[in-house]
Amino acid sequence: MITRPKVLRRLLFLACLKFLKGLTSGANVGKITLAATLLDWSRVTHPHKAYVGIIDGSQLKSWWHNHGKRIVAKNIRYALGDTDVNNQIKATAESNPENFWYFHNGITLIADESSRAPSASASHTSGNFEFRGASIVNGAQTVSTLARIADDEALGSVKVSIRVILLSEAPDDFGSSVTRTNNLQNRVEGRDFVSRDQEQDRIRGEMSLEKIDYQIHRSEDFVPTALSCDLIEVTTALACASSDPSHSVAAKTGIGRFYNDLSRAPYKAIFNPNTSGARAFNAVRILRAVDKWIADRKSQADRKSGYSWGLLVHGNRAMASAVFARLGNHLLDQPISEFPTDYESKVFAACEEVYPIILDHLEKVFPNKALAVLFKGPKNCKTIHKLVSQQLSA
């Protein structure tokens, strides 16, 4: 019987993924339980169960320190760092904590279930609660910012509005709807909703099995490494690896357009069931090598002007697209663990072939053309892509 290694690897992956899903689907496995004291609380019973009240900043700080990013795992983004809004949150908490409730939005928590301590059960002045299967879906910036404040006395005076929405008796997709419609405190970008796409979960799972960390959420502290990548880097790499050069133009001129509508192209053209985790990460490796070659070439340039310089600056994505076409899909589709260790030399060699062809074409066909404008035109880039393919295959 003849074995097919790629088929076997795929079957093994699917079996592992099914096993992992089975583990995480069990009751309360990997889920967070939060203890909270809510002030001036009340209960909402219709149409969906919820609690509203006030929580102090010191409790939110302890939540973050105990659970970190896991507490906002169902949010569409993680902590964003020193944005204008977050700086204002920090300033109010430190210098004007008693007015925090008046100046800033609160947080929204979803939870599977809740329980309340029976003591003083008739009083709504203060109540002790336990929320199981909990996640903050709005207010990640508030909680993460308060967690960085050292003055615990000031945090004790910070009062934050809180809503806790219980999902045990709500429709299956209600939690997702709450998440989507509650993110307005910092400006929501289209890319933030990508974390809800099942294809992204699959790609991340495939990478994780090969020890690659794929960061989908927008986050302040992500640093790309040899074993990690993020959504923007993967999007750019897959756009350049696409057979349609217009996608590399989109990556150059405004990558946000990939996230405007997740149900259609250009997003679906590069993120679909045919996009494996290996292909996504291998594309990132190749793009990084192209960028490295361009950076080295720029550092050696005699002058920072002319077409030879402009191609490196404005035509970097068009060059990457041509390099991907030169290398072909065979390199992209290899398992991450079997990716050739000498891939940089292969990419550099392709760059050395592609660069002079594009440069010669620009000088002959587009004399005195502003390259910053030229490389924003899909038609021009398609022509260049076709020309390179023809000359390299001749």
N, C-alpha and C positions, 0 to 999 in steps of 0.2 A: 504494500500500500504506500502510495506516495504522499508524504506530508506536505502541507503548505504552511511555511513558517508564519507568514503574515496573517493568514486566516486563523491559525492557532493562537497567535498573540492577541488578535482581536477578540476571539472567544474567551481567552483568559481574562482580558480586561473587562469584558461585559460581565463575566462571572464575579470578578472582584467588586465591580461597581454595584452589582445587585446585592452582594454580601454586605457591602458598606451601607447601602441604603436600608437593608434589613436591620442593621445594628442601630442606625440613627432614627429609625421609625418607631422604636419601642417607647413605651411610656416613660417620659421624663429623662431618657438617655441623652446626655449632653445638653439638657435644658437648664436654664438658670432659674433659681428661686430667689426672690428678693423680699426682704423684710422691710417694712416701711411704717413709719408713724405719720399719719395724715391728720392735719388740722382742719377744722371747719369743713369736714367732709360730708358728702351726701351721696345717695345712690340713685342711679338711673336704671329703671327697669324695662322701659319700652322705647323703641322696638328692640333694642339690644342692651344687654346688661353692661353697666359701667359704673365706675366711681369717679367723683371729682373732688378735689380738695387742694390743700397746700402742703408742700414738703420743704424742709429747710435744706440749705446748700451743703451742710456737712454730711447729710445722708447721701446726697448725690455724689459727693466726693468719694465716700466709702464704697458706693456701688462701682464706680469707675476703677478704683484701686483694687477691688476684689475681683473684678471680672474683665476689666479692660475692654477691648474692642468687641468681645463676645456679647456685651450688653447691647450693642447696636448692630448686631449681625443682620437683622432684618431691615435695617435702614438702607436707603439707597446710596449712602456715602458714609465715610468715617469722619474723624476729626479733620478739619481743614486748616488748623493752625491760626496764624495771625491775620485773619481777614478783618476788614473794618468792623463788621458786626461783632466778631468775637473779641476784638480789642475793646469795644464799647461794653460788652458783657463783663469783661474783666475789670474795667475801670469802675463800673457801677458797684460791683461786688466788693471792691477794695475800699472805695471812697464814699459810697452812698448806699450801703447794703440795705438799709431800712426801706428804700424806695425801689428795690429791685423788682418787686412784684408789679409795680406800676409802669416801669420802663421797658420791660422785656417780656417776650412770649414765654409760655410755659413749655412743658414737655408732654408728649403723648406716649403712653406705654400700652402695649398689647400683652395679654397674658391668657394662657389656656384656662386657668382656674384661680380662685382666690379663697382665702379663709380669713376670718377676723377673730381676734381674741375676745372671749366672752365678757371680760371684765369691763364694767361701765358701759355695757352694750347699749344702754338707752341714750348715752351721750354722743353727740356728734361734734363736740368740741375737739376731741382727740380720739383717734382709733388706731390700734395696732393691727397691721395686715400682713399677710404673706401671699405673694403673687408667684404662681408656679408657671413655668414655661414663658418667662417674661422677656420682652425685648423692647427697647426704646426705638420707636419708628419716627419720631420727630422730637428734636431737642438734643441730638447728639452733640451739637456744637456747644450748647449751654452746659451740658454735663461735663464734657471733656475740658472746657475752659475753666469751670469752677474747680475741677480736680487739680488744676495747676496752681491754685491759689494757696499760699502757705499760711495765711492768717485764718486759723480755724475759728477764732472768736467772731471775726467778720462773717464767715460762712454760716455760723449759727444764726446770724441775724438776717441772712438772705432767705426770703420766702419765694418759692417758685410754684406757680400753678401747675397742677398735674391732672391728667385724665388717664384713667386706666380702663381700657376696653377689653371686656372678656369675650373670648372667642368660642368657648365650649358649646354654646347654643346658637352661634351665628352661622351664616352660610359659609361654605368652604373658602370662597374667594374674598371674604369680607376683610380679612387682615391685610391682604394685598391692596385692596381698595383704600383702606385707611392709610396705608403707607404712601401710596401715590398722591393722595389729595392733601396730605398734611405737611408737605415739605416746602415751606415758603420763607423760612426765617433767613437763611442765606439763599442767594440766587440759585435756583435749581437749573442745572445744565442737562441737556438731552442725554449726555453720556451717563448721568446718574441712574437712569432707569434701565440701563443695560444689565445691571446686576440682577434684574428680575427675569432675564431671558434664560430659558432652559438650555439653549445651546451653549451659553457661556458657562453654566454649571457643568455641562458635560465636558467641555474643553478644559476647564480647570481641573476636573476630576482625572482626565487622561494625563494631564501634565503632572498632577500630584503623584500619580502612580510611578512616575519616573523622577520623583523628588524635585520637581520644578514648582516654584511658588508663583502662581499667576494672580496678580492683584487686580481685581475688577473694579472695586470701589475706589472712588476718588479719595485720596488720603494725603496728609501732609508729610508723612514720614517714610514713604516708599523710596527705596534706593535700588536701581537696577543692578543685578549682579549676574555672574555666570550661571546661576541657578534660579533666577527670578526675572520676571518681566511684568509689565502692566498693560492695561487695556489700550492706552494711546499708542504704545510701542507696537503691540500686536496688530492693531488696526492699520497703522502706517505700513508695517511690513507686509501684511496680507494684501493691502491695496497695491503696493508696488509689485507684488508677486502675481497679481491678477493678470490675466491675458488681455484685459481691457485697460489700455493706458490712461483712460479718463479717470480711473480710480486713483492712480498715482497723482494726477492733477488735483483731485479733490483732497488728497492727503496733504498736498503742498499748500493749497490756497485756503482751506477751511475744513479741518478734520471734523468739526462739529456737525457737518451735514450728514455724516454717516449715522448720526444718532437722532436725526430729526424724526425719522419714521422707521421703527425697528421691524416693520412688517414687509418692507419692500427694499429694492435697491436704492442706494449702493450698499446699505448695511447687509441685506440678505445675500448680496452677491459675494461677499467675503466671509460672512458668518452663517453657515448653513450646515446641514447634516454631513456634507462632504468635507467639512473643515475639521481635520483631526487636531488633537492637541500637539502631536508631533509636527505636523505641517505648520501650525501657528508658531511654535517655538523655534523651529528650524528657520523659518522666514525671518524671525527676529535676529537670529545669529548671523544670517547672511546680510541683513540690512546693517547691523552693527559693523560688520567687516567693510561694507561699502562706505559707510560714514567714516570709518577709520582711514581707509585709503584716501578719501577726499580730504580729510583733515591733514594727513601727511603731505599730500600734494599742495595744499594751500600753504602749509608752513615752509615749503620749498620754493614758492613762487617768487619771481624777481619783482613783480609789481602787482598791485591789487587793482587791476583794471583790464579792459579788453575782454574778448570772448573767452580766452583761456581761463580767466579768473571768473567771469560771469557764469560760465557753465558749471563750475564747482559750487558757486553760491546759489544761483537761481535754478540750475538744472539738476540738482542733486537727486531729486525723486525721479526725474526722467532717466537719469543715468542708472539709478537703482532698478527701475523697471526693465531697462535694456539688459542689465546684468542678470536679473532673474530669468529673462527669456533665454539668455545665452547659456545659463547653467542647466535649465530645464527642470522638470518636475521630479526627476529621479532623486536628486539630492534633497529636495524638500520633503518627500514622502518617506524617507527612511526613519526608523525608530530613533528617538532621541538618544538612546544609549549606543546606537550604532552609527551615529553621525560621524563622518571622518574627522579625525583630529587635525588634519592639515587643510581644513576647509578654508581658512583665511587665505592661504596661498592660492587656492582655486579662485576665490573671489577676487583677489588682487590681480590675478592674471586676466580674468574677465574684464576688470576695470581698465586694465592697460589696453585691451582690445577695443572696448566700447568708446572710451574717451576720445581718441583721435578721430574716429568715424563721425561722432556727433559734432565735434568741433569743426571738422572740415565741411560738413553739411551746413552748419550755421553760417560760416564765413562765406560760402558760395551762394546759398539760397536766401539768406536773411542779412545782407550787409546793412550795417548801421541800424539794426533793429535793437530795441531795448529788451534785453533778455528777461528782465523782471516781468514784462508784459507777455512776451512770447511764450514762456513756460506756464502761463495761466490759461493758455488756449488748448483745449482738448484736441482740436483738429491738428495743430502743429505737433503736439506730442505723439499723436497716432502716426503721423507721417515719419517722424524721427524713429519711432519704435519699428515701423515697417522697414525703413531703410537699413537700420542696424541689422535686423533679422536677415534681410536679403544679402547684405554684404558678408555677414559671418557665415552664411550657409553656402555662399558661392564657391 
